[in-house]
Amino acid sequence: MFWEIIFTVFAFLLILVIILKSKKKSKRNPPLVKGHVLVGNLFQMDYENMHRTIDRWSKIYGDVLEINILGQKLVSLNTSEAIRNAFLHEPTATATSARPPTFFGKYALDNFSDTAFASPSKHWTNRRKLVYKLMHTYGEGIVNMENQIKKSLEDMKLQLTQVNGNSVDPAIIIGEFIMSTVEQLIVGRSFGKGSKLKKLLRQVDYNFNMLSNLGMDVLFGVFPFLRFFPLKHSNMLREFEDQKNEMMDLLAKIAKENPEHKGVYQNMMAEVTKTDKEGRPRLNVVNVKATLLNVVSAGYNTTRGTLLSLVHILATRPELQKLLQTEIDNVIGSDRKPTLRDRENCPLIESVLLETLRYISHIPLSVFHFTADDCQINGYNIQKGTTIIPNLWTAHRNDKDFEHPYTFIPDRFLDKSGNLVPATDPLRKSLMPFGVGKRSCIGEVFARSRMFLFLATLLQTASIEKPDDEIIAEFGLDDLNPGLVMQPKPYKIKFVMRQ
C-alpha cells in the first residue's frame, strides 16, 4: 500500500512537471538578437538595408527573432508559415492588424490620415472599403481598368517603334507607361508624355518611397528630433510637405478643367461632402490627400520595380523570351491585343511574373504590423505594443518552401502538365508579395493586371536584347537600390521590333 501511494504521488508530480514545462515552453519569448545591454541592437543595423541585416540574423536565430532598439521591441517573422500564422489565424490576426506609431505615418501622412499606415478603427475601415470600391477591381470596373491600361500600352508600342534597335534606358518607357495608368486611375485620363502631373507625381512618389524606408523610419522614430537637423532625410520631409500641397492644388485644377473625367481623386472629394449615420463626414480633405499618396506609391513604384527587374532578367535569357513569345503567338496571335481573359491560357507568363515577384522581393519587409494585444506566434509569446516585421525577403528564400531559392526558375509555378499551380497550392501560399490577411495590398488586382498586359504586349511587339555599348550582367539581388519598395539600378537594353 505504501509503495502504491508513493508511486501515485510520484506519477502525479511527474505529470505536473510535464504540464508546467509544456505551459512554460508554449509561452516562451522569441530568441533575442544579442546586442548591447543599454542600447540593444541600435548600432548593429544597416538602416537603409534593414532586410539584409535581419536576413543574416535569421540564419542564427531562426524563423522568429526579436530585435531590441533602445527598449523598443521588434519581432521579425522569417518564414511564410510564421507570417501566415500571425496574419491569417485568429485571434492573432486581429491582434497583429494594427500599425506601429511610425515616424513616417505621424509626420508625413498627417498623423495617420491614410489607409496603408493607419491602425484599424471605424473610420479607417470606412476609408479602406471606399478605396477598394474606387479602385474598380471587380465587375464592370475591371473592364474599365483594362481599357485604360490598353490605352497606355498603345503609347508604349509607339515609343518602342521609335527606339527600335537602339540602346535605351528601359526605365523611361516603362516609367511612362506605369505613370500614365496612375494618371488615369487618379483623375480619369492621361495627359501624355512629360505632363506636369506626371512630373509632380514622380517627385512625390520618390520622396514617399525614401521617407517610408522602414529602417530609416525606425531610426527617426527613436530620435524624432533628427527632423530638425540638416540631414538628407529631414530635407526630404520638408520637400514632401510642399509637394503634397502642390499635388492637391494641381488635382483640384485638373478636376475643374476636365469635369467629364473622373478618377479616384474626384470620387473621394465627392465623399467629403457626405456624412455617415451619425452625421459625421465620411472623409475629410486630409484623408483624401494622405490616401492618394498611398495610391500613387502602390500604383507606381511597386510595378515599376517588378517590370524593370523582369526586363533585365529577360535580356539575359533569350531562350525564355522565345518560349514566352511562342505562348503569346499560339494563344493571342499578332493581330489582336492581349486581354485579361488570356491570362488563364498563358500559364508561362503568369509563372514568370510570380517568380519575378518572389525572386526580387522588392518590398523586402512589407509594411510593419503592431500588436494591439498580447498574442502568440509559432508558440512564442508576443507582448502588446510589439512591432511585427513580415520579413518577405527571407521568407521567399526559404529552401523548405522554394527549391534552389536563389535561382530564378521561370517555370517554378507550373505543374508537370504545364499548368499554373492553383492559389491553394502550398507553393503559391508561400508566395506573399502583396501581403496576406487583413492588411494585404488593396492594389493587387490592379498591379497584376497591368503586369500581365504589359509583358504580353511587349513580347508580342518586340524582343529584348543586350545593348551594343555596354555589358549587361545577370540580374543580381545587389542590383536593387534601397527604399520601402526597392528599385533596380539603371541599365540599358535594346528593344527590337518583331516582324
GUKOLDREN-155546 format. One record per residue (C-alpha): x, y, z; residue in one letter; residue number from 1. Coordinates in nm, 3 decimals, decimal comma. Layout:
GUKOLDREN-155546
px / py / pz / code / pos
X / Y / Z / A / NUM
...
This chain:
GUKOLDREN-155546
px / py / pz / code / pos
0,000 / 0,000 / 0,000 / M / 1
0,283 / 0,237 / 0,095 / F / 2
0,461 / 0,188 / -0,237 / W / 3
0,137 / 0,233 / -0,428 / E / 4
0,085 / 0,573 / -0,261 / I / 5
0,447 / 0,672 / -0,331 / I / 6
0,411 / 0,565 / -0,696 / F / 7
0,083 / 0,758 / -0,732 / T / 8
0,235 / 1,075 / -0,581 / V / 9
0,545 / 1,039 / -0,798 / F / 10
0,333 / 0,993 / -1,112 / A / 11
0,120 / 1,295 / -1,020 / F / 12
0,429 / 1,513 / -0,966 / L / 13
0,581 / 1,390 / -1,292 / L / 14
0,265 / 1,477 / -1,484 / I / 15
0,250 / 1,817 / -1,310 / L / 16
0,612 / 1,893 / -1,406 / V / 17
0,542 / 1,796 / -1,768 / I / 18
0,234 / 2,020 / -1,779 / I / 19
0,420 / 2,314 / -1,625 / L / 20
0,710 / 2,271 / -1,864 / K / 21
0,470 / 2,249 / -2,155 / S / 22
0,298 / 2,572 / -2,049 / K / 23
0,630 / 2,743 / -1,994 / K / 24
0,752 / 2,629 / -2,334 / K / 25
0,432 / 2,745 / -2,505 / S / 26
0,479 / 3,094 / -2,362 / K / 27
0,847 / 3,135 / -2,430 / R / 28
0,976 / 3,458 / -2,579 / N / 29
1,133 / 3,472 / -2,926 / P / 30
1,516 / 3,441 / -2,945 / P / 31
1,666 / 3,783 / -2,875 / L / 32
1,940 / 3,905 / -3,107 / V / 33
2,249 / 3,955 / -2,895 / K / 34
2,323 / 4,324 / -2,850 / G / 35
2,449 / 4,587 / -2,607 / H / 36
2,299 / 4,595 / -2,257 / V / 37
2,191 / 4,960 / -2,279 / L / 38
2,108 / 5,023 / -2,647 / V / 39
2,027 / 4,671 / -2,766 / G / 40
2,085 / 4,630 / -3,142 / N / 41
2,090 / 5,005 / -3,220 / L / 42
2,439 / 5,010 / -3,370 / F / 43
2,421 / 4,670 / -3,541 / Q / 44
2,157 / 4,761 / -3,800 / M / 45
2,210 / 4,875 / -4,159 / D / 46
1,908 / 5,105 / -4,155 / Y / 47
1,893 / 5,163 / -4,532 / E / 48
1,910 / 4,788 / -4,598 / N / 49
1,745 / 4,656 / -4,285 / M / 50
1,632 / 4,339 / -4,465 / H / 51
1,989 / 4,228 / -4,522 / R / 52
2,081 / 4,262 / -4,155 / T / 53
1,773 / 4,067 / -4,044 / I / 54
1,836 / 3,803 / -4,311 / D / 55
2,180 / 3,737 / -4,161 / R / 56
2,033 / 3,718 / -3,813 / W / 57
1,766 / 3,472 / -3,927 / S / 58
2,041 / 3,223 / -4,015 / K / 59
2,146 / 3,232 / -3,649 / I / 60
1,823 / 3,283 / -3,456 / Y / 61
1,565 / 3,104 / -3,671 / G / 62
1,213 / 3,156 / -3,801 / D / 63
1,113 / 3,416 / -3,542 / V / 64
1,354 / 3,655 / -3,373 / L / 65
1,337 / 3,962 / -3,152 / E / 66
1,527 / 4,286 / -3,205 / I / 67
1,569 / 4,548 / -2,935 / N / 68
1,644 / 4,912 / -3,017 / I / 69
1,660 / 5,128 / -2,704 / L / 70
1,388 / 4,917 / -2,542 / G / 71
1,164 / 4,911 / -2,850 / Q / 72
1,073 / 4,552 / -2,937 / K / 73
1,061 / 4,439 / -3,299 / L / 74
0,981 / 4,077 / -3,383 / V / 75
1,077 / 3,953 / -3,730 / S / 76
0,882 / 3,668 / -3,893 / L / 77
1,120 / 3,499 / -4,134 / N / 78
0,912 / 3,220 / -4,290 / T / 79
0,585 / 3,213 / -4,479 / S / 80
0,445 / 2,979 / -4,213 / E / 81
0,515 / 3,228 / -3,934 / A / 82
0,369 / 3,515 / -4,140 / I / 83
0,051 / 3,321 / -4,219 / R / 84
0,014 / 3,215 / -3,855 / N / 85
0,040 / 3,578 / -3,748 / A / 86
-0,194 / 3,737 / -4,004 / F / 87
-0,444 / 3,466 / -4,102 / L / 88
-0,529 / 3,277 / -3,784 / H / 89
-0,749 / 3,424 / -3,513 / E / 90
-0,724 / 3,565 / -3,255 / P / 91
-0,367 / 3,655 / -3,353 / T / 92
-0,474 / 3,802 / -3,690 / A / 93
-0,682 / 4,069 / -3,517 / T / 94
-0,417 / 4,134 / -3,253 / A / 95
-0,150 / 4,195 / -3,519 / T / 96
-0,358 / 4,401 / -3,764 / S / 97
-0,257 / 4,737 / -3,617 / A / 98
0,023 / 4,957 / -3,748 / R / 99
0,309 / 5,084 / -3,532 / P / 100
0,326 / 5,453 / -3,439 / P / 101
0,580 / 5,525 / -3,713 / T / 102
0,764 / 5,850 / -3,767 / F / 103
0,654 / 5,849 / -4,131 / F / 104
0,287 / 5,798 / -4,051 / G / 105
0,287 / 6,079 / -3,797 / K / 106
0,494 / 6,345 / -3,973 / Y / 107
0,448 / 6,266 / -4,344 / A / 108
0,094 / 6,126 / -4,354 / L / 109
-0,074 / 6,388 / -4,137 / D / 110
-0,094 / 6,180 / -3,822 / N / 111
-0,200 / 5,852 / -3,990 / F / 112
-0,481 / 6,000 / -4,200 / S / 113
-0,419 / 5,748 / -4,480 / D / 114
-0,520 / 5,386 / -4,534 / T / 115
-0,196 / 5,186 / -4,552 / A / 116
-0,009 / 5,313 / -4,244 / F / 117
-0,305 / 5,379 / -4,012 / A / 118
-0,429 / 5,134 / -3,749 / S / 119
-0,779 / 4,983 / -3,765 / P / 120
-1,068 / 5,195 / -3,643 / S / 121
-1,424 / 5,256 / -3,755 / K / 122
-1,318 / 5,548 / -3,974 / H / 123
-1,020 / 5,354 / -4,112 / W / 124
-1,247 / 5,064 / -4,209 / T / 125
-1,476 / 5,302 / -4,397 / N / 126
-1,179 / 5,459 / -4,578 / R / 127
-1,040 / 5,121 / -4,680 / R / 128
-1,378 / 4,998 / -4,810 / K / 129
-1,416 / 5,319 / -5,007 / L / 130
-1,073 / 5,291 / -5,167 / V / 131
-1,146 / 4,928 / -5,263 / Y / 132
-1,462 / 5,047 / -5,431 / K / 133
-1,291 / 5,334 / -5,612 / L / 134
-1,007 / 5,112 / -5,738 / M / 135
-1,270 / 4,936 / -5,954 / H / 136
-1,116 / 4,591 / -5,912 / T / 137
-1,433 / 4,392 / -5,971 / Y / 138
-1,727 / 4,368 / -6,211 / G / 139
-1,759 / 4,645 / -6,467 / E / 140
-1,466 / 4,822 / -6,306 / G / 141
-1,229 / 4,550 / -6,433 / I / 142
-1,334 / 4,625 / -6,791 / V / 143
-1,281 / 4,999 / -6,746 / N / 144
-0,943 / 4,939 / -6,584 / M / 145
-0,838 / 4,708 / -6,869 / E / 146
-0,937 / 4,966 / -7,131 / N / 147
-0,735 / 5,235 / -6,952 / Q / 148
-0,428 / 5,011 / -6,939 / I / 149
-0,462 / 4,928 / -7,310 / K / 150
-0,461 / 5,299 / -7,399 / K / 151
-0,131 / 5,343 / -7,218 / S / 152
0,008 / 5,032 / -7,387 / L / 153
-0,067 / 5,182 / -7,731 / E / 154
0,151 / 5,480 / -7,640 / D / 155
0,421 / 5,240 / -7,520 / M / 156
0,417 / 5,050 / -7,850 / K / 157
0,470 / 5,378 / -8,036 / L / 158
0,773 / 5,450 / -7,818 / Q / 159
0,911 / 5,102 / -7,888 / L / 160
0,888 / 5,173 / -8,261 / T / 161
1,079 / 5,498 / -8,216 / Q / 162
1,369 / 5,338 / -8,024 / V / 163
1,379 / 5,019 / -8,236 / N / 164
1,730 / 4,867 / -8,224 / G / 165
1,886 / 5,146 / -8,016 / N / 166
2,035 / 5,109 / -7,669 / S / 167
1,799 / 5,276 / -7,424 / V / 168
1,723 / 5,303 / -7,056 / D / 169
1,401 / 5,099 / -7,026 / P / 170
1,301 / 5,298 / -6,717 / A / 171
1,199 / 5,585 / -6,945 / I / 172
0,948 / 5,377 / -7,141 / I / 173
0,828 / 5,159 / -6,853 / I / 174
0,800 / 5,453 / -6,614 / G / 175
0,594 / 5,648 / -6,867 / E / 176
0,356 / 5,355 / -6,919 / F / 177
0,303 / 5,298 / -6,547 / I / 178
0,257 / 5,665 / -6,462 / M / 179
0,004 / 5,703 / -6,744 / S / 180
-0,208 / 5,431 / -6,583 / T / 181
-0,170 / 5,605 / -6,245 / V / 182
-0,286 / 5,934 / -6,400 / E / 183
-0,590 / 5,761 / -6,543 / Q / 184
-0,663 / 5,594 / -6,211 / L / 185
-0,642 / 5,919 / -6,015 / I / 186
-0,809 / 6,174 / -6,246 / V / 187
-0,972 / 5,960 / -6,517 / G / 188
-0,738 / 6,049 / -6,803 / R / 189
-0,372 / 6,075 / -6,902 / S / 190
-0,214 / 6,399 / -7,022 / F / 191
0,055 / 6,250 / -7,241 / G / 192
0,430 / 6,222 / -7,215 / K / 193
0,602 / 6,463 / -6,980 / G / 194
0,283 / 6,610 / -6,834 / S / 195
0,303 / 6,840 / -6,532 / K / 196
0,104 / 6,592 / -6,324 / L / 197
0,333 / 6,301 / -6,416 / K / 198
0,641 / 6,501 / -6,321 / K / 199
0,496 / 6,603 / -5,986 / L / 200
0,368 / 6,253 / -5,902 / L / 201
0,714 / 6,108 / -5,972 / R / 202
0,868 / 6,356 / -5,727 / Q / 203
0,602 / 6,279 / -5,469 / V / 204
0,649 / 5,905 / -5,515 / D / 205
1,028 / 5,922 / -5,489 / Y / 206
1,017 / 6,108 / -5,157 / N / 207
0,738 / 5,881 / -5,030 / F / 208
0,947 / 5,573 / -5,106 / N / 209
1,264 / 5,707 / -4,945 / M / 210
1,093 / 5,856 / -4,640 / L / 211
0,900 / 5,538 / -4,571 / S / 212
1,213 / 5,321 / -4,581 / N / 213
1,143 / 5,104 / -4,279 / L / 214
1,496 / 5,107 / -4,143 / G / 215
1,524 / 5,486 / -4,158 / M / 216
1,180 / 5,513 / -4,002 / D / 217
1,298 / 5,311 / -3,704 / V / 218
1,598 / 5,542 / -3,663 / L / 219
1,394 / 5,865 / -3,689 / F / 220
1,124 / 5,713 / -3,469 / G / 221
1,378 / 5,662 / -3,191 / V / 222
1,530 / 6,008 / -3,249 / F / 223
1,246 / 6,226 / -3,389 / P / 224
1,444 / 6,544 / -3,322 / F / 225
1,663 / 6,448 / -3,619 / L / 226
1,397 / 6,601 / -3,845 / R / 227
1,525 / 6,945 / -3,742 / F / 228
1,883 / 6,864 / -3,847 / F / 229
2,019 / 6,945 / -4,197 / P / 230
2,010 / 6,577 / -4,300 / L / 231
1,908 / 6,425 / -4,633 / K / 232
1,605 / 6,254 / -4,480 / H / 233
1,499 / 6,571 / -4,298 / S / 234
1,524 / 6,781 / -4,614 / N / 235
1,312 / 6,526 / -4,799 / M / 236
1,043 / 6,554 / -4,532 / L / 237
1,021 / 6,931 / -4,582 / R / 238
1,014 / 6,891 / -4,962 / E / 239
0,745 / 6,627 / -4,930 / F / 240
0,515 / 6,860 / -4,738 / E / 241
0,535 / 7,121 / -5,014 / D / 242
0,485 / 6,856 / -5,285 / Q / 243
0,171 / 6,718 / -5,117 / K / 244
0,007 / 7,061 / -5,116 / N / 245
0,116 / 7,127 / -5,474 / E / 246
-0,034 / 6,790 / -5,577 / M / 247
-0,371 / 6,871 / -5,421 / M / 248
-0,380 / 7,215 / -5,585 / D / 249
-0,299 / 7,068 / -5,927 / L / 250
-0,558 / 6,790 / -5,892 / L / 251
-0,824 / 7,045 / -5,797 / A / 252
-0,738 / 7,249 / -6,106 / K / 253
-0,750 / 6,942 / -6,333 / I / 254
-1,086 / 6,834 / -6,191 / A / 255
-1,230 / 7,179 / -6,254 / K / 256
-1,098 / 7,198 / -6,611 / E / 257
-1,195 / 6,838 / -6,701 / N / 258
-1,537 / 6,777 / -6,542 / P / 259
-1,616 / 6,497 / -6,789 / E / 260
-1,336 / 6,280 / -6,648 / H / 261
-1,350 / 6,121 / -6,303 / K / 262
-1,094 / 5,919 / -6,115 / G / 263
-1,016 / 5,826 / -5,755 / V / 264
-0,947 / 6,191 / -5,666 / Y / 265
-1,280 / 6,327 / -5,790 / Q / 266
-1,475 / 6,038 / -5,636 / N / 267
-1,303 / 6,076 / -5,298 / M / 268
-1,359 / 6,451 / -5,295 / M / 269
-1,728 / 6,385 / -5,360 / A / 270
-1,734 / 6,176 / -5,041 / E / 271
-1,603 / 6,471 / -4,839 / V / 272
-1,946 / 6,634 / -4,860 / T / 273
-2,127 / 6,319 / -4,739 / K / 274
-2,192 / 6,214 / -4,380 / T / 275
-2,236 / 5,881 / -4,205 / D / 276
-2,537 / 5,768 / -3,999 / K / 277
-2,413 / 5,972 / -3,704 / E / 278
-2,388 / 6,289 / -3,912 / G / 279
-2,007 / 6,296 / -3,926 / R / 280
-1,812 / 6,344 / -4,252 / P / 281
-1,718 / 6,014 / -4,415 / R / 282
-1,389 / 6,165 / -4,529 / L / 283
-1,203 / 6,492 / -4,494 / N / 284
-0,957 / 6,657 / -4,730 / V / 285
-0,663 / 6,541 / -4,519 / V / 286
-0,781 / 6,179 / -4,557 / N / 287
-0,805 / 6,230 / -4,933 / V / 288
-0,453 / 6,372 / -4,954 / K / 289
-0,293 / 6,100 / -4,741 / A / 290
-0,480 / 5,816 / -4,912 / T / 291
-0,388 / 5,946 / -5,259 / L / 292
-0,025 / 5,921 / -5,153 / L / 293
-0,087 / 5,551 / -5,081 / N / 294
-0,247 / 5,506 / -5,424 / V / 295
0,040 / 5,680 / -5,606 / V / 296
0,307 / 5,480 / -5,424 / S / 297
0,126 / 5,146 / -5,459 / A / 298
0,043 / 5,221 / -5,821 / G / 299
0,385 / 5,334 / -5,942 / Y / 300
0,697 / 5,212 / -5,764 / N / 301
0,580 / 4,858 / -5,693 / T / 302
0,501 / 4,780 / -6,058 / T / 303
0,799 / 4,983 / -6,184 / R / 304
1,039 / 4,776 / -5,973 / G / 305
0,886 / 4,449 / -6,090 / T / 306
0,879 / 4,529 / -6,462 / L / 307
1,227 / 4,683 / -6,474 / L / 308
1,368 / 4,379 / -6,294 / S / 309
1,181 / 4,147 / -6,530 / L / 310
1,307 / 4,321 / -6,845 / V / 311
1,664 / 4,297 / -6,710 / H / 312
1,614 / 3,925 / -6,638 / I / 313
1,471 / 3,857 / -6,986 / L / 314
1,752 / 4,047 / -7,158 / A / 315
1,993 / 3,777 / -7,045 / T / 316
1,753 / 3,491 / -7,125 / R / 317
1,670 / 3,490 / -7,499 / P / 318
1,554 / 3,126 / -7,478 / E / 319
1,294 / 3,218 / -7,218 / L / 320
1,176 / 3,507 / -7,434 / Q / 321
1,121 / 3,269 / -7,725 / K / 322
0,913 / 3,035 / -7,507 / L / 323
0,703 / 3,327 / -7,388 / L / 324
0,659 / 3,459 / -7,741 / Q / 325
0,554 / 3,114 / -7,861 / T / 326
0,286 / 3,106 / -7,592 / E / 327
0,170 / 3,455 / -7,692 / I / 328
0,166 / 3,367 / -8,063 / D / 329
-0,033 / 3,048 / -8,002 / N / 330
-0,288 / 3,198 / -7,762 / V / 331
-0,319 / 3,560 / -7,877 / I / 332
-0,155 / 3,581 / -8,216 / G / 333
-0,023 / 3,901 / -8,368 / S / 334
-0,345 / 4,063 / -8,492 / D / 335
-0,532 / 4,135 / -8,170 / R / 336
-0,440 / 4,299 / -7,841 / K / 337
-0,385 / 4,085 / -7,532 / P / 338
-0,674 / 4,087 / -7,285 / T / 339
-0,708 / 3,983 / -6,922 / L / 340
-0,911 / 3,683 / -7,037 / R / 341
-0,589 / 3,548 / -7,194 / D / 342
-0,429 / 3,505 / -6,851 / R / 343
-0,584 / 3,163 / -6,793 / E / 344
-0,435 / 3,037 / -7,121 / N / 345
-0,087 / 3,183 / -7,067 / C / 346
0,048 / 2,987 / -6,769 / P / 347
0,414 / 3,052 / -6,850 / L / 348
0,364 / 3,430 / -6,846 / I / 349
0,186 / 3,402 / -6,512 / E / 350
0,459 / 3,178 / -6,371 / S / 351
0,735 / 3,414 / -6,486 / V / 352
0,559 / 3,710 / -6,323 / L / 353
0,512 / 3,520 / -5,996 / L / 354
0,874 / 3,405 / -5,997 / E / 355
0,991 / 3,761 / -6,059 / T / 356
0,792 / 3,882 / -5,759 / L / 357
0,943 / 3,605 / -5,547 / R / 358
1,296 / 3,643 / -5,671 / Y / 359
1,330 / 4,020 / -5,629 / I / 360
1,103 / 4,054 / -5,322 / S / 361
1,134 / 4,428 / -5,379 / H / 362
0,917 / 4,514 / -5,078 / I / 363
1,150 / 4,311 / -4,856 / P / 364
0,994 / 4,384 / -4,517 / L / 365
0,642 / 4,458 / -4,640 / S / 366
0,488 / 4,719 / -4,407 / V / 367
0,532 / 4,672 / -4,033 / F / 368
0,245 / 4,548 / -3,817 / H / 369
0,184 / 4,621 / -3,448 / F / 370
0,028 / 4,413 / -3,170 / T / 371
-0,281 / 4,572 / -3,015 / A / 372
-0,299 / 4,284 / -2,762 / D / 373
-0,081 / 4,004 / -2,627 / D / 374
-0,075 / 3,709 / -2,865 / C / 375
0,123 / 3,402 / -2,968 / Q / 376
0,303 / 3,340 / -3,296 / I / 377
0,460 / 3,000 / -3,366 / N / 378
0,442 / 2,922 / -2,993 / G / 379
0,621 / 3,242 / -2,892 / Y / 380
0,466 / 3,491 / -2,654 / N / 381
0,439 / 3,834 / -2,819 / I / 382
0,356 / 4,125 / -2,592 / Q / 383
0,115 / 4,406 / -2,668 / K / 384
0,295 / 4,704 / -2,824 / G / 385
0,544 / 4,496 / -3,026 / T / 386
0,633 / 4,588 / -3,385 / T / 387
0,595 / 4,288 / -3,618 / I / 388
0,816 / 4,264 / -3,929 / I / 389
0,686 / 4,043 / -4,214 / P / 390
1,029 / 3,951 / -4,350 / N / 391
0,935 / 3,859 / -4,708 / L / 392
1,297 / 3,886 / -4,822 / W / 393
1,397 / 3,584 / -4,614 / T / 394
1,063 / 3,401 / -4,637 / A / 395
1,080 / 3,396 / -5,018 / H / 396
1,426 / 3,241 / -4,995 / R / 397
1,339 / 2,961 / -4,758 / N / 398
1,461 / 2,635 / -4,914 / D / 399
1,188 / 2,445 / -4,728 / K / 400
0,929 / 2,623 / -4,944 / D / 401
1,127 / 2,702 / -5,259 / F / 402
1,379 / 2,465 / -5,415 / E / 403
1,701 / 2,648 / -5,515 / H / 404
1,561 / 2,976 / -5,377 / P / 405
1,848 / 3,195 / -5,500 / Y / 406
1,795 / 3,084 / -5,861 / T / 407
1,540 / 3,239 / -6,098 / F / 408
1,334 / 2,941 / -6,222 / I / 409
1,071 / 3,064 / -6,474 / P / 410
0,850 / 2,754 / -6,460 / D / 411
0,864 / 2,721 / -6,081 / R / 412
0,488 / 2,776 / -6,050 / F / 413
0,386 / 2,529 / -6,323 / L / 414
0,280 / 2,171 / -6,258 / D / 415
0,401 / 1,868 / -6,456 / K / 416
0,134 / 1,931 / -6,720 / S / 417
0,250 / 2,288 / -6,773 / G / 418
-0,049 / 2,443 / -6,597 / N / 419
-0,023 / 2,715 / -6,336 / L / 420
-0,048 / 2,568 / -5,987 / V / 421
-0,365 / 2,693 / -5,812 / P / 422
-0,363 / 2,963 / -5,544 / A / 423
-0,437 / 2,691 / -5,286 / T / 424
-0,114 / 2,505 / -5,366 / D / 425
0,142 / 2,522 / -5,080 / P / 426
0,395 / 2,677 / -5,318 / L / 427
0,160 / 2,962 / -5,410 / R / 428
0,057 / 3,008 / -5,047 / K / 429
0,423 / 3,058 / -4,956 / S / 430
0,445 / 3,350 / -5,200 / L / 431
0,319 / 3,673 / -5,044 / M / 432
0,440 / 3,975 / -5,244 / P / 433
0,115 / 4,163 / -5,171 / F / 434
0,090 / 4,053 / -4,810 / G / 435
-0,181 / 3,836 / -4,653 / V / 436
-0,472 / 3,885 / -4,420 / G / 437
-0,649 / 4,199 / -4,307 / K / 438
-0,371 / 4,433 / -4,427 / R / 439
-0,299 / 4,283 / -4,769 / S / 440
-0,241 / 4,528 / -5,055 / C / 441
-0,562 / 4,677 / -5,194 / I / 442
-0,398 / 4,732 / -5,534 / G / 443
-0,306 / 4,367 / -5,606 / E / 444
-0,565 / 4,318 / -5,882 / V / 445
-0,466 / 4,645 / -6,049 / F / 446
-0,094 / 4,566 / -6,028 / A / 447
-0,115 / 4,207 / -6,154 / R / 448
-0,346 / 4,308 / -6,439 / S / 449
-0,100 / 4,573 / -6,557 / R / 450
0,195 / 4,336 / -6,533 / M / 451
0,027 / 4,069 / -6,745 / F / 452
-0,092 / 4,309 / -7,014 / L / 453
0,248 / 4,479 / -7,021 / F / 454
0,451 / 4,160 / -7,064 / L / 455
0,213 / 4,007 / -7,319 / A / 456
0,203 / 4,330 / -7,523 / T / 457
0,577 / 4,390 / -7,501 / L / 458
0,681 / 4,045 / -7,619 / L / 459
0,407 / 4,038 / -7,882 / Q / 460
0,558 / 4,360 / -8,020 / T / 461
0,933 / 4,333 / -7,960 / A / 462
1,224 / 4,127 / -7,832 / S / 463
1,465 / 4,239 / -7,561 / I / 464
1,834 / 4,223 / -7,645 / E / 465
2,161 / 4,315 / -7,478 / K / 466
2,290 / 4,664 / -7,559 / P / 467
2,573 / 4,727 / -7,804 / D / 468
2,760 / 4,985 / -7,597 / D / 469
2,779 / 4,817 / -7,255 / E / 470
2,770 / 4,481 / -7,081 / I / 471
2,450 / 4,373 / -6,906 / I / 472
2,523 / 4,110 / -6,646 / A / 473
2,288 / 3,855 / -6,493 / E / 474
2,038 / 4,033 / -6,269 / F / 475
2,154 / 4,002 / -5,910 / G / 476
1,992 / 4,080 / -5,579 / L / 477
2,254 / 4,351 / -5,522 / D / 478
2,113 / 4,534 / -5,826 / D / 479
1,830 / 4,684 / -5,618 / L / 480
1,852 / 5,027 / -5,457 / N / 481
1,709 / 5,071 / -5,104 / P / 482
1,365 / 5,210 / -5,024 / G / 483
1,034 / 5,086 / -4,890 / L / 484
1,000 / 4,950 / -5,244 / V / 485
1,346 / 4,867 / -5,381 / M / 486
1,423 / 4,972 / -5,738 / Q / 487
1,670 / 4,825 / -5,991 / P / 488
1,984 / 5,021 / -6,060 / K / 489
1,992 / 5,192 / -6,403 / P / 490
2,085 / 4,977 / -6,704 / Y / 491
2,044 / 4,978 / -7,080 / K / 492
1,897 / 4,726 / -7,328 / I / 493
1,763 / 4,718 / -7,686 / K / 494
1,403 / 4,672 / -7,792 / F / 495
1,395 / 4,512 / -8,139 / V / 496
1,060 / 4,510 / -8,313 / M / 497
0,929 / 4,168 / -8,422 / R / 498
0,836 / 4,122 / -8,785 / Q / 499
